[in-house]
Structure formats: structure tokens, C-alpha cells
Amino acid sequence: MLIVDNISVFYGKAVALKRVALNVEREEFVTLLGSNGAGKSTLLKTISGILRPREGKILLEGEEIHKLVPHQIVKKGVIHVPEGREIFPDLTVQENLWMGAYSRKDRSDVKKDLDFVFQIFPILSERKSQTAGTLSGGESQMLAIARGLLSAPRVFMLDEPSLGIAPVLRDAIFHVVQQIYREKKMTILLVEQNAKWALSVSSRGYILENGEVTLNGTGAKLAENEYVKKAYLGY
């Protein structure tokens, strides 16, 4: 469904990604692991059109999307929940959610999706009239994920959803990500620091180091790899 075909991305003269290739099939859950500065967020930003590859191409169901601007890529259904959440702090929770659905015309389906996010994140339903800037870090992450879901993703990209969140809310977000995948049959590309959990729920995974893919395979196979155990799982 999503193919990243040997892309290279530069920050000035510095190489951020070097001939990176990966693919995500329809209804597949793929995890991207790597240390800080490995290029994981750069890759997601490039897929979503914030950055442009100097080499290579990106295809969504055979259509080249790497030359499109971000809002056009969003309309194609590639939705990116960035690291740091980036909600609208001065808008209410409800208004943030409607912003996720701003380009949709299928209002009856939007209502169904809104009901779904209130079901999986009941705290957002309780606080829908509250200003988003007053939410805790974990609640803000829930809102960012929920807003992404209101955009009706065909490919849902999540960048470090557990970063900086208290353990109890982190576990709740892990549970919800699995629930979204299971119930919505959603195609997910995940960047996550908790490698043990990420590999346990993923169909496949990629290891990105110094801007290059160094390993890939099923989640189970990567979890048994001796290098991955030492570098990412702490064994």
C-alpha cells in the first residue's frame, strides 16, 4: 500500500536518510525502531510531505505522493501524529477533534468516528468543552491520536506516542493503539521507544540507524535477533 523507494533526505549538506526503502501493506502494523537521531521522525515527515526527498520516491497504492504538499497528502489519507503532540492549545477538545475532520464531507461517518474516539478515550468525552492547553501530557497525546482518527486515515503514522507520558497513561495508549488496529483494520506505521511492546504487536519492523535501514523482518524475528536484544531490548 505504502512504498518508500530508496529515498535520500538532506538537511543542507548533511545526510539525514540514505537510500531508505520500506513498505507497509494494507492492514499491516509496521514498527520503525532506532536510537535518537537515527532518522525516524525525518522519515515520517518526508512521507507526510513536510520534507522532500532529494532522491527516490514514495508511492501510495501506486501513486507517487512525494511531490505533493502536506494537505494534499492528508487528503490522500496519510495521517501523521507527530512527536510532541502539537494540538491546538487555545481550542477546546471538541474543536481540536473537528479540526481533524475539517476536510471530510461524510458527516454521518464523522459522527461514527467521533463516537468511536469517545468510546476509546472516555476522558476526552468528559473534557470536550475544556481548553486543550489545560490537559495533561497523556491526555494531550490521547487528543492528538483521536484528532488523527477523525481524519479517516488510510495509513496512520504515529511518532513516539508514549514519549514523556506517565506509565499508567502510557499503558492505556498502548492498549488503544492495539484496539484501533484490531477493530478498525487500520494500516499503521509506528515509531516507538518501547521496543519490546512495539515488536510484540507488530506484523513487521525495521531498524533505522544513522539514516539507513540496517535490519528488517517480522516483529517476532527481530525480537529474537541478538543485536536487537542488546541494542533495543536490554537483554
C-alpha positions in Angstrom: 0.0 0.0 0.0 2.7 2.5 1.0 6.1 2.1 -0.6 9.2 4.2 0.3 11.5 3.6 -2.6 15.2 4.3 -1.8 14.7 7.9 -0.6 17.6 10.2 0.5 16.9 13.3 2.5 19.3 16.0 3.4 19.4 18.8 6.0 21.6 21.2 4.0 24.7 19.1 3.1 24.1 16.7 6.0 22.6 13.3 5.0 19.5 12.5 7.2 18.3 9.5 5.3 20.3 7.4 2.8 18.5 5.3 0.3 15.8 4.2 2.7 13.4 1.6 1.4 10.4 0.1 3.2 6.9 -0.9 2.6 3.7 -1.2 4.5 0.9 -3.4 3.2 -2.8 -2.8 3.7 -4.0 -3.5 7.2 -0.4 -4.2 8.4 1.2 -2.9 11.6 4.8 -1.9 11.0 7.2 -0.6 13.6 10.2 1.6 13.0 12.9 1.4 15.7 16.2 3.3 16.1 18.1 5.4 18.5 17.7 9.2 18.9 18.9 10.9 15.7 18.6 7.8 13.6 16.2 9.5 11.2 12.8 8.0 12.3 11.0 11.3 12.6 12.6 12.6 9.4 11.2 9.6 7.6 7.7 10.2 8.8 8.0 13.9 8.0 9.1 13.0 4.5 6.2 10.6 3.9 3.8 13.3 5.1 5.3 15.9 2.8 6.9 18.2 5.4 10.3 17.3 4.0 11.2 16.4 0.4 13.4 13.6 -0.7 16.3 14.5 -2.9 16.4 11.0 -4.3 13.9 8.2 -4.6 10.1 8.3 -4.4 7.1 7.5 -2.2 4.0 5.7 -3.5 0.6 5.2 -2.0 -1.2 2.4 -3.9 1.0 3.0 -6.9 0.5 6.8 -7.0 3.6 9.0 -6.4 3.0 11.3 -3.5 6.5 12.6 -2.7 5.9 15.8 -4.8 2.6 16.7 -3.1 2.3 19.3 -0.4 1.2 18.1 3.1 -2.5 19.0 2.9 -2.8 17.0 -0.4 -1.2 14.0 1.3 -3.6 14.3 4.2 -6.5 14.2 1.7 -5.0 11.0 0.3 -5.4 9.5 3.7 -1.8 9.5 5.0 -2.2 10.9 8.6 0.8 11.8 10.8 0.5 12.2 14.6 3.9 13.9 15.3 6.2 13.6 18.2 5.3 16.3 20.7 1.5 16.1 20.0 1.1 19.6 18.6 -2.6 20.1 19.5 -4.2 23.5 19.3 -4.0 24.6 22.9 -6.4 27.5 22.7 -9.2 25.4 21.2 -11.4 23.1 23.1 -11.0 19.3 22.9 -14.1 19.2 20.7 -12.8 21.9 18.4 -9.5 20.1 18.1 -11.3 16.9 17.0 -13.4 18.8 14.5 -10.1 20.2 13.1 -9.1 16.6 12.3 -12.3 16.2 10.3 -12.2 19.6 8.5 -11.7 18.2 5.0 -14.3 15.4 5.3 -17.7 15.6 3.7 -19.1 12.3 5.1 -20.7 13.8 8.2 -22.5 10.7 9.2 -19.3 8.7 9.2 -17.6 11.6 11.1 -20.2 11.2 13.8 -19.5 7.5 14.0 -15.7 8.2 14.2 -16.3 10.8 16.9 -18.4 8.2 18.9 -15.5 5.7 18.5 -12.9 8.1 19.8 -15.1 9.0 22.8 -15.5 5.3 23.4 -11.8 4.5 23.4 -10.8 7.8 25.1 -13.7 8.5 27.6 -11.7 11.2 29.3 -11.9 13.3 26.1 -15.7 13.0 26.2 -15.7 14.2 29.7 -13.5 17.1 28.8 -14.8 18.0 25.4 -15.6 21.6 26.4 -12.3 22.1 28.2 -9.4 24.1 26.6 -6.9 21.6 25.2 -4.0 23.5 26.7 -5.1 22.5 30.2 -4.8 18.8 29.5 -2.0 16.6 30.9 0.7 15.2 28.7 -1.0 11.9 28.4 -4.4 13.4 27.8 -2.9 15.6 25.1 -1.5 12.6 23.4 -4.9 10.9 23.5 -6.3 14.0 21.9 -3.6 14.0 19.2 -4.4 10.4 18.3 -8.1 11.0 18.4 -7.8 14.0 16.1 -5.8 11.9 13.7 -8.5 9.3 13.7 -11.1 11.9 12.8 -9.1 12.4 9.5 -10.1 8.9 8.4 -6.6 7.5 7.9 -5.7 5.0 5.2 -2.2 5.0 6.6 -1.9 6.1 10.3 1.6 7.2 11.3 2.3 7.6 15.0 5.6 9.1 16.2 6.6 8.2 19.7 3.0 8.1 21.2 4.4 7.1 24.7 7.1 9.7 25.0 7.1 11.6 28.2 3.9 10.1 29.5 3.2 8.6 32.9 3.2 4.8 32.9 -0.5 4.4 33.7 -1.5 6.6 30.7 1.3 5.1 28.5 -0.3 1.6 29.1 -3.7 3.0 28.2 -2.4 4.5 25.0 -0.7 1.2 24.1 -4.0 -0.6 24.6 -5.8 1.9 22.5 -3.3 1.6 19.6 -3.8 -2.1 19.6 -7.6 -1.6 19.7 -7.5 0.7 16.8 -5.6 -1.8 14.7 -7.8 -4.7 15.7 -11.2 -3.0 15.4 -10.6 -0.6 12.5 -8.3 -2.9 10.5 -6.1 0.2 10.1 -2.8 0.3 8.4 -0.3 1.6 11.0 3.4 2.8 10.8 4.7 3.3 14.3 7.8 4.9 15.7 8.1 3.9 19.3 10.8 3.9 22.0 9.3 0.9 23.9 10.8 -1.7 21.5 9.6 -4.7 23.5 5.9 -3.7 23.2 6.2 -2.4 19.7 7.7 -5.6 18.3 5.2 -7.7 20.2 2.3 -6.1 18.4 3.8 -5.5 15.0 3.5 -7.5 11.8 6.9 -6.4 10.8 9.6 -4.0 11.8 12.6 -2.0 10.5 15.7 -0.9 12.3 17.0 2.5 11.2 20.5 3.6 12.2 22.4 6.7 11.1 19.8 7.3 8.4 19.9 3.8 6.9 17.8 0.6 7.3 20.1 -2.0 8.8 17.6 -4.8 9.7 14.0 -5.7 8.9 11.8 -8.7 9.5 8.7 -9.8 11.4 8.3 -8.4 14.9 8.9 -11.8 16.4 12.0 -12.4 14.4 13.5 -9.0 15.2 12.7 -9.6 18.9 14.9 -12.8 18.8 17.8 -11.1 17.0 20.8 -10.9 19.3 21.8 -7.4 18.2 18.2 -6.1 18.7 18.1 -7.7 22.1 21.3 -5.9 23.2 20.7 -2.6 21.5 16.9 -2.1 22.0 15.5 -4.7 24.4 18.2 -4.5 27.1 18.9 -8.2 27.2 
